[in-house]
Amino acid sequence: MKLGKGLEMIEGLPLLYIKRLNVIACSDLHLGYEGVLAGRGSFLPKVNLRNIKKTIKAGIESCGADRIIIDGDIKNEFSGIHEDEFNELKELVEYLRNDLQFKSIILIKGNHDNFVDRLGKPLGIEIYRQEATVEDIFFFHGEEMPSESKARLFVMGHIHPAITLYNSVGGREKMRCFLYGKTKEGAECIILPAMGYFAESVSVNIEGRENVKEMSPMLDGSIDIDKMSAFCISEGETLNFGKVGLLRDGFF
């Protein structure tokens, strides 16, 4: 589904394709999640990395991108680098470079990516702290206010946005989504869905407005989240559910 000139949400996947850069952007992979939890006595099947590799492969088969930008939180642990995080990051980079033939792998550090800088050179990936400009597009993770205010397009992660829908008998379904809108200055802004299989998503139409604003300073002044459009990821397609404010007011 196209958002505008040269911008495309790859159908049914948490991937944004930027045609003129031939790049896909994704966010919040949280590699090593299962291993970190196992060390604390909670055991989950190791499906996150496998699902991420499958998703990215499907994405490039759709669009042919040869570059990737990971917009923060490539790993999960705050306080260090868990062995499983390092092993999964190494495996992912090798898969992207050797199997999928990516020419460039860029990581914008997020709040979970402490100590990951030391891995950039040995793994051959470009790592930026919190933000980076690629041509006239400004990528940043989202827990800090971006230093740039004049970009044409802002792309961020961090929020893990989703929409929760209820039916007449009280059943509900949570769907991860892209959020698309404009800043007060008129620049486009896209908030990417979380890619990690176990990443907890935030239902922006259920959470109170003030709670959502607290998730990122970008939403507390520069962007009115209720005016953003939600594009939900379903099986094999991406669906436009309209403005968050209307969803919050019970139109669905």
C-alpha positions, -999 to 999 in steps of 0.1 A, spaced: 0 0 0 14 34 -10 16 63 14 28 89 -10 54 93 -38 80 66 -34 67 54 0 52 20 3 41 -2 32 48 -37 20 15 -56 22 9 -76 53 45 -69 67 59 -44 92 82 -30 66 84 4 49 99 6 14 114 38 3 118 35 -35 143 62 -43 167 48 -17 159 12 -25 158 7 12 134 -11 36 130 3 71 119 -17 102 120 -12 139 121 -29 173 134 -64 165 143 -72 202 167 -100 192 177 -124 220 143 -119 238 138 -157 245 174 -162 257 172 -132 281 139 -145 296 153 -181 298 181 -167 321 153 -155 344 135 -188 344 108 -181 318 111 -203 287 96 -194 252 101 -212 219 128 -195 198 108 -181 170 117 -144 170 148 -144 148 133 -171 124 102 -149 120 123 -118 113 144 -135 87 112 -148 70 96 -114 70 126 -96 56 130 -122 28 93 -118 19 98 -80 19 127 -80 -6 110 -105 -28 82 -80 -30 102 -48 -36 138 -57 -45 155 -35 -18 192 -39 -14 196 -18 18 180 -20 52 177 5 81 168 -8 115 153 21 134 162 11 169 160 -17 195 177 -44 175 183 -62 208 163 -65 240 184 -62 272 190 -28 286 220 -33 308 244 -52 285 247 -76 256 234 -111 264 251 -140 246 219 -148 227 216 -112 216 251 -112 201 247 -146 185 213 -136 169 226 -103 157 256 -120 141 234 -146 125 210 -119 112 237 -97 97 253 -127 80 219 -137 66 212 -102 53 246 -99 37 252 -134 24 218 -148 17 198 -118 8 227 -98 -6 221 -65 12 247 -39 2 241 -18 33 229 -25 69 223 6 91 213 6 128 198 36 145 204 29 182 173 27 204 170 27 242 176 -11 243 208 -9 223 233 0 250 268 -14 244 260 -24 208 285 1 193 314 -23 199 298 -47 174 296 -23 145 331 -27 131 334 -65 135 300 -71 120 304 -44 93 273 -25 100 268 13 103 256 23 138 242 58 147 232 70 181 194 77 181 192 94 147 206 97 112 197 116 81 197 97 48 193 123 20 163 143 31 148 116 54 154 117 91 154 84 109 153 83 147 142 58 173 118 80 192 125 82 230 143 115 224 133 145 205 150 146 171 177 173 167 165 180 131 133 200 126 134 207 89 133 172 73 107 164 47 100 130 62 105 116 98 106 79 103 105 66 139 99 34 160 98 29 197 60 32 202 51 -3 190 17 10 178 -14 -12 174 -51 -8 171 -75 -29 193 -109 -37 178 -139 -51 197 -169 -70 184 -205 -70 196 -199 -99 221 -168 -85 237 -142 -103 216 -112 -83 207 -83 -83 182 -51 -63 185 -35 -54 151 0 -39 148 0 -8 126 19 19 110 9 54 120 11 82 94 6 119 98 22 153 97 41 175 122 29 209 130 55 222 106 39 201 78 65 174 75 54 138 70 59 114 99 57 76 99 58 55 131 68 19 123 52 -11 140 73 -34 161 89 -62 142 98 -85 172 75 -115 175 71 -110 213 73 -72 213 43 -60 233 23 -35 211 5 -5 225 -32 1 215 -31 38 207 -69 39 204 -74 24 239 -46 41 258 -54 76 271 -41 105 251 -18 116 279 -3 81 283 4 80 245 20 114 246 44 102 274 58 75 251 77 99 230 84 137 232 76 138 194 40 131 204 39 157 230 39 188 209 51 181 174 24 155 164 -12 151 173 -15 113 174 -53 115 171 -49 130 136 -26 102 125 -39 75 103 -36 38 113 -26 13 87 -31 -21 103 -12 -53 93 -34 -82 85 -27 -115 69 -12 -107 35 -25 -71 34 -23 -37 50 -56 -20 58 -64 17 63 -84 21 95 -85 59 94 -77 84 120 -67 73 155 -91 99 171 -121 84 153 -111 49 164 -107 61 199 -142 76 198 -157 42 190 -163 43 153 -151 6 152 
